[in-house]
């Protein structure tokens, strides 16, 4: 566990456990809508959001399972995304790539998310990349291709514009869909 409280988490379900869970899920009235939505997202995803370093194999990332974990900065809420943690806690080192084709809908500072970029994928999902250190040369309204450089991983956020160092260097990745006019984090 790091000084910032993140730890690498892995889990595996047995085929039998997965099968039993699927049978339970299929009974839910929105299960097939959910499956269709998830397939649309997966059809758009083409790249992992962090480029693999060819110059330094130690520049790896790990997944911190903090989905819906409690957050208190700016008010109590659930964490709407996943965090990809930098093995080397140095901002500006890791390249952030667009996972999908799409249109840049948002770019700039958010108090909680720091420097962020939001991209609407062709299937309609919104991909939110937060806590960046800096951006590539893209602007709101630009068309991006999967694999295009968006910027560099950082630790921005939790304060006025330019605040850094409140947590470890990482990429917060959020994926949102709209169901019945409501934004839903998935």
Secondary structure as UniProt FT lines:
FT   TURN            3..4
FT   HELIX           15..26
FT   TURN            29..30
FT   HELIX           31..44
FT   TURN            57..58
FT   STRAND          61..64
FT   TURN            67..68
FT   STRAND          70..71
FT   TURN            73..74
FT   STRAND          77..78
FT   STRAND          82..86
FT   TURN            91..92
FT   STRAND          95..97
FT   STRAND          102..110
FT   TURN            111..113
FT   STRAND          114..120
FT   TURN            122..123
FT   STRAND          126..135
FT   TURN            140..141
FT   STRAND          143..144
FT   TURN            146..147
FT   STRAND          149..154
FT   TURN            161..162
FT   STRAND          170..179
FT   TURN            180..181
FT   STRAND          182..185
//
